[in-house]
Amino acid sequence: MDFSVLIPARLASSRLPNKPLADLAGQAMVVRVAARAALSGARQVVVAADSPAIVEVCEKAGVRCVLTDTSHPSGSDRLAQACQLLGLSTEDVVVNVQGDEPLIDPELIHEVAQLLHARPDCAMSTAAHAIEQWSDYQNPNVVKVVTDALGTALYFSRAPIAYGRDFGGEPWWQRSDCDLPAPLRHVGIYAYRVGFLLQFPQLQAAPLEKLESLEQLRALWHGHRIAVHTTARAPGPGVDTPQDLERVRQILQRG
């Protein structure tokens, strides 16, 4: 199985400026993400940067990096340009690993790529894991996904889906007398075929995408299928805020 990992890295961040360059145990965050991704079995790991400062840090650390336009409205647009700069073919598979996931599980990257190879009927693949806490189920910042019998996404939402109508607002999956599955939390990692990734930014934004602020709904709106790998391992915390950064630093210090 052959795939590449692309890591979009944008210097500007409203909540954590210069986030890709934040120090984590002596390494820039984006370098640490690339090091984790390199353990996945990918043919290549490439950072798609919007700043020469990111390129410089990556090259000093021996991480391959391409400089993309600063004006891209989304990470998928940035990755599409990176695919063109790298000369990838339309049938190649690339995995989008976010540049703020320094604790990403390399095996998860491999599994998401493997799933897309196994599902020629799908344009994308992604991941999810079972929700444990009721508070996460209710939290609009925790994106949920529901799938069909084959593990293909039916819908993604910030709302609590699927809804347990007959369980009185309680976590039915924790009840001993219920054999219905727990709801699924979406994990923000994606694999694409390059041909679809080049097409995706040209698709018209979907009303549901705008309503939920979830870009993956554009693919579903236009009839493209997304395969979902359900993992038993909850992902490590990402870094969106200074508090997240300190939390990850403490995890790394503990080894």
N, C-alpha and C positions, 0 to 999 in steps of 0.2 A: 504493500500500500504506500502510495507516494502522495505527500502533501507538503505545503509550505505554511509557515506561521507568519502572519503579518500583524504588527503591533502599532496601531495608530497612536501618535504621541503629539499632543498639542500643548504649547508652552503656556498659553493663556488659560486661566481657570478662575472663575469668580470666587470660589470658596477656598482655593489653595493655589495661589500664584506659583508658577514655575514647578508645578507638581511633578513632571517627569524627572526633574533633576534633584528632587528631595533626597536627602541622605538617609539611607537605610543600612545601618551597620557597615558603613564605609563604602557603599555602592550607591550610585544614583538609582532611583526607583525603576526607571525604564531599563537599565542594565540588568537589574535583578530579575525583572519580568522576563527579559530575553534569556537569561540563564536558566530559569525554570522551564521556559518553552523549549529550550534546546534539549531537554531531557525527554521530550515527548516522542522522539523518533522522527521528527520532521526532517525533510530533505534540506530545508533552509529556514532560518529565522531572520526576518528583516523588520527593522523599525521604519515606519512611515512617518517622518517628522515634518513639522511645519516651521522649524527654526534651525539655523546653522549651529546654534548653541547645543541643541540636542544631537545633531550630527557629530559635532566635535567630541562630545562626551562618549557617544557610542563607539566612534572609531578608536578612541584611546583605549577603550575596554575590549576592542576586538569584536564588536558587534556590528554586523552589516546594517547600513542605514541608507535610505533614500530621502531626498528633500522634496517635499510636495508643496503645493500652493497653500498660501495662508488663508485663502478665501473659502475653503470648502465648508459647506453648511453642516456636514455630518461626517462621522467616521467612515461610513460606507463610501462616500464620495472620495475620501482620502485614500482608501484602500483600492478603489477602482483605478485611480491614477497610479498608485504604486504597482499594480499589476501590469499596467502599460509600460511603466519605466523598467520593469524587470523582464518584460518580453514573455510573460506567461501565456500559455495557450488557453483557449476557451474551455477545454475539458479538464484543465488542472484544478485541483482542490486546494483552497486556502482556508485557514482557520484564523478568524479575527479574535485575538487575545487582547483585551483591554490593557492599556499601559499603566493602569492603576491597580493591577491585581498581582502584587508581588508574592503572594502566597498561592498562586494558581497551581492546581494539581496537574503535573505533566500527563498523568494517565488519563485525566478527563479530556485534555486536548486530543490525545490519541483516539479516545473513544468517540468523540464527536466527529472527527475526520473519518474514522472507520464506518460510522453509521451512514454518512453521506455516500461513501463508496458503495455501501450495501443497499442504498435506496435510490436507484436511478429515476424513480418517479418523483423525487423531491428535488427542489432547487436549493434548499438550505437544510442544515441540521443545527440543533441547539441542545441544551441540557436543562434538566429540572431535578429537584429532589423533594421528597415528602416533607410537608410542613409539620412541625411538632407543636409549636406554640400557638394558642388561639390568638394572641396579640399579633403575631405575624400574619395570620390569616386575615385579620381585620385591617392591617396596616396598608394604606394606599401606596406606600413606598416599596412594598414587597409585591412584585409583579407575580401574578398567578397564571397558570396555563392549564387548559383542559385538552385532552387528547382522545382520539378514537381508539378502536381496538388494536390497530397496528402501531400505535404510538405516534400518530401524525397529529400535529396541532390543529385543534378546532378553533381556539380563540385564546388570546392573551388579554389580561385585564388587571387593573389596579383594584378592582372590586373583589369581594370575597366570592370566588367561584371555585368549584361548583358549590351551590348553596344547599345546605342540609335542611330542607323545609320541615321535616318531621322531628327534628332533634332539639327544638326549644332554644336555639341559639347557643348550643354547647358543642364542644369538639367531639363529634360522633366517632372519630377514628380512635379515640382513647377509651371507648366503651367496650367492655368485654362481650356484650351481647350484639355487637355490630360487626359485620364482615365487609363493610364498604370501605374503599381505600381513602387514605388521607388526601387532602388537596395538595397540589404540586406548586412549589415555588420555582419560578423561572430563574435560570442561571444565565447571565449575560455573556455567553460565549457562542460564536456562530461559525459554522463551516459553510462555504459557498463553492459552487463551480464558478470559475472565472467568467464564463460567458454570461451567467446570470448577474454576477456582481457588476459587470460593466453595464448591463441593462438597467439594473435597479435604480440608480440615481435619475434615470430618464423617466421612470414611471411617475405618474401624477400622484401627489400625496393624497392619501385616502381620508375621508371624513372621520372614520374611527381612529385612524392614526393621530389626527389632530386632536380629537376629543380626549383620548387616553394618553397622548404624548408617548406613544410606543411605535417606533419606526417599523418593527417587524409586522405590524398589522397592514402595512402597505403591500407586502408580499401576499398575504392571505386575501386582501381585497381584490387584487388583480388575478387571483386564481392559482397562485403558486403554492406548492405544498412545502411544509416544514416538518422534518422528522425530529422527534424529541427523544433524547437519551435520558432515561431516568437513572440517576446514580444514588447509591446508598450513602455517599459521603457528601456532607454539606461543605460548600466551598469555604476557604478562609476569607477573612474580611478584606474588602477592597478599601481604597483610600479616596475619600471625597472631601474630607475636612481635616483641619489640624488635629482634632481629637482622634480621628481614624489613624492618622499618621503616627501619633504617639502610641496608640494601641498596637499597631503592627511592629513598631520599634521594640516594645516590651516583649512581644511574642518572639521576635528574633533573638533578643537578649537571653531569653529562657532556653533558646536552642530547640 
